[in-house]
Amino acid sequence: MKLPETRILMTGATGGIGRATALILLKQGAAVLLVGRSDAALERLAAEYRALGVPASRVKWAAADITRALDRSRLVDEAERLDCNVVLHNAGVPAFGLLRDASPEDLASVVQTNLVAPMALTQAMLPRLLTLPAAQIVFVGSVLGSLGLPGFSVYGASKFGLHGFAQALRRELAGSPVRVQYIGPRSTDTGFNSHGVQAYNRATGTAQDRPEQVARAIARLIEDGAAERLLGFPEKLAARLNGLAPTWLDGAFRRHRQALETPADDLTAART
Ligand SMILES: NC(=O)c1ccc[n+]([C@@H]2O[C@H](COP(=O)([O-])OP(=O)(O)OC[C@H]3O[C@@H](n4cnc5c(N)ncnc54)[C@H](OP(=O)(O)O)[C@@H]3O)[C@@H](O)[C@H]2O)c1
C-alpha cells in the first residue's frame, strides 16, 4: 500500500525502532496511531512530530499495555475511530542470558508480550480489517525468529513463535483483503540491548544496524507488500542454511557460548 493511503496502528512507538519508524512513516504521508504504555511519553512524541511539521490530523496516540485484554479492546475501538488499515506489531521486550538464570516469571512475561499479545490483538482487529478493501498486518520479529542463538533461548522462542504465527496466518488469509507480513531485523542499536548484549555482540562479531535503517526497511515492506524479509546479509544466509539443515550450524557457536560465560565487564576490559 502506498504510505499516504495508510492509517497505521503501531505498537512499540516509544522505543528506538518505533520512534524512527513513526518518523519515516509520517514524513512519507502515513497517518499513525502511536501506541506505548506511557501517556506522557506518547504525548511528548506526538508533539515532537507535530513540531517537525506533521499535521495533527495524522499523528494520534493511545496508551495501552498490549498484554491486557481491556487495553487491547480500547485499541480496537481507537483503530476503528481512525479507520486504521495497517497494524504494525512492533512492541517487544528483550531476554538475554543463560536459561538457567531466567525465572519462570521472565519466561511467561517475554512470551506474553512478544507472542501472545500480538496474536490476541491481531485476532481482535481482524473482523474489521476483513471488511476493508485492503489491509496489512505487519509483525516485527527478529533474525532470532529464524536462527536459535545461545543466550537467546527465551527471546528466540517468542520470535520463532511470532514468525510461525505470521506465516500460518498469511496462508490462512490468502485471497482475503488482508496481507500478512513479517520483518526480522538483526541486532539494532537501541535501548533494547543491555550492556551484556552489546559485549556479546562485540565478542562474537555480531553487526548492529541503526534504528533508522530498520525504520526504512519497515516503510519499504509496507509499500512493496513483501511477505517476509530478514535484514543483514550474513544473518539472512545463516537463517536460510538453518532452515535447510538446522544441525549444520550447531558447531558454529562456541564463541557465543564463551561470551555467555564471561561477565560483560570482563569482556569490555579484555578489549581495552
Ligand atoms: N533492538 C534490537 O536489537 C532488535 C533486533 C531485532 C528485533 N527487534 C524487535 O524490534 C521491536 C522494537 O525493538 P526496539 O529495539 O525498538 O525496543 P525498545 O527500544 O526497547 O522499545 C520497545 C517498545 O515496546 C513497547 N512495549 C514493551 N512492552 C509493552 C507492553 N506490554 N505494552 C505496550 N507496549 C510495550 C515499549 O513501550 P513503553 O514506552 O511502554 O515501554 C517500547 O515502545 C521489538 O519487537 C524487538 O523484539 C529489536
The ligand as a Tripos MOL2 file, in Angstrom:
@<TRIPOS>MOLECULE
LIG
   48    52     1     0     0
SMALL
NO_CHARGES

@<TRIPOS>ATOM
      1 N1         16.8700   -3.7140   19.1270 N.am      1 LIG1
      2 C1         17.1670   -4.8710   18.5800 C.2       1 LIG1
      3 O1         18.3320   -5.3430   18.6080 O.2       1 LIG1
      4 C2         16.1030   -5.6610   17.8620 C.ar      1 LIG1
      5 C3         16.5190   -6.6250   16.9240 C.ar      1 LIG1
      6 C4         15.5610   -7.3820   16.2630 C.ar      1 LIG1
      7 C5         14.2120   -7.1660   16.5500 C.ar      1 LIG1
      8 N2         13.8420   -6.2410   17.4710 N.ar      1 LIG1
      9 C6         12.4180   -6.0700   17.7330 C.3       1 LIG1
     10 O2         12.0340   -4.7690   17.3450 O.3       1 LIG1
     11 C7         10.9570   -4.3050   18.1700 C.3       1 LIG1
     12 C8         11.2940   -2.9360   18.7190 C.3       1 LIG1
     13 O3         12.5120   -3.0330   19.4410 O.3       1 LIG1
     14 P1         13.3100   -1.7470   19.9740 P.3       1 LIG1
     15 O4         14.7300   -2.0400   19.7950 O.co2     1 LIG1
     16 O5         12.7310   -0.5070   19.4340 O.co2     1 LIG1
     17 O6         12.9650   -1.8610   21.5420 O.3       1 LIG1
     18 P2         12.7770   -0.7240   22.6680 P.3       1 LIG1
     19 O7         13.5200    0.4950   22.3190 O.co2     1 LIG1
     20 O8         13.0510   -1.3880   23.9630 O.co2     1 LIG1
     21 O9         11.2050   -0.4150   22.5740 O.3       1 LIG1
     22 C9         10.2590   -1.3740   22.9620 C.3       1 LIG1
     23 C10         8.8690   -0.8080   22.7350 C.3       1 LIG1
     24 O10         7.8930   -1.8120   23.0950 O.3       1 LIG1
     25 C11         6.9290   -1.1970   23.9520 C.3       1 LIG1
     26 N3          6.3710   -2.1940   24.8740 N.ar      1 LIG1
     27 C12         7.0340   -3.1250   25.6170 C.ar      1 LIG1
     28 N4          6.1610   -3.8340   26.3540 N.ar      1 LIG1
     29 C13         4.9170   -3.3540   26.0740 C.ar      1 LIG1
     30 C14         3.6110   -3.6660   26.5220 C.ar      1 LIG1
     31 N5          3.3870   -4.6350   27.4190 N.pl3     1 LIG1
     32 N6          2.5680   -2.9500   26.0250 N.ar      1 LIG1
     33 C15         2.7720   -1.9600   25.1310 C.ar      1 LIG1
     34 N7          3.9930   -1.6120   24.6670 N.ar      1 LIG1
     35 C16         5.0460   -2.2950   25.1430 C.ar      1 LIG1
     36 C17         7.7140   -0.1110   24.6890 C.3       1 LIG1
     37 O11         6.7960    0.8660   25.1400 O.3       1 LIG1
     38 P3          6.8480    1.5600   26.6040 P.3       1 LIG1
     39 O12         7.0270    3.0170   26.3390 O.co2     1 LIG1
     40 O13         5.5310    1.2310   27.1520 O.co2     1 LIG1
     41 O14         7.9870    0.9230   27.3670 O.co2     1 LIG1
     42 C18         8.5750    0.4220   23.5600 C.3       1 LIG1
     43 O15         7.8290    1.3320   22.7730 O.3       1 LIG1
     44 C19        10.7590   -5.3970   19.2360 C.3       1 LIG1
     45 O16         9.6870   -6.2260   18.8460 O.3       1 LIG1
     46 C20        12.0590   -6.1730   19.2000 C.3       1 LIG1
     47 O17        11.8690   -7.5230   19.5960 O.3       1 LIG1
     48 C21        14.7550   -5.4740   18.1220 C.ar      1 LIG1
@<TRIPOS>BOND
     1     1     2 1
     2     2     3 2
     3     2     4 1
     4     4     5 ar
     5     4    48 ar
     6     5     6 ar
     7     6     7 ar
     8     7     8 ar
     9     8     9 1
    10     8    48 ar
    11     9    10 1
    12     9    46 1
    13    10    11 1
    14    11    12 1
    15    11    44 1
    16    12    13 1
    17    13    14 1
    18    14    15 2
    19    14    16 1
    20    14    17 1
    21    17    18 1
    22    18    19 2
    23    18    20 1
    24    18    21 1
    25    21    22 1
    26    22    23 1
    27    23    24 1
    28    23    42 1
    29    24    25 1
    30    25    26 1
    31    25    36 1
    32    26    27 ar
    33    26    35 ar
    34    27    28 ar
    35    28    29 ar
    36    29    30 ar
    37    29    35 ar
    38    30    31 1
    39    30    32 ar
    40    32    33 ar
    41    33    34 ar
    42    34    35 ar
    43    36    37 1
    44    36    42 1
    45    37    38 1
    46    38    39 2
    47    38    40 1
    48    38    41 1
    49    42    43 1
    50    44    45 1
    51    44    46 1
    52    46    47 1
@<TRIPOS>SUBSTRUCTURE
     1 LIG1         1 GROUP 0 **** ****
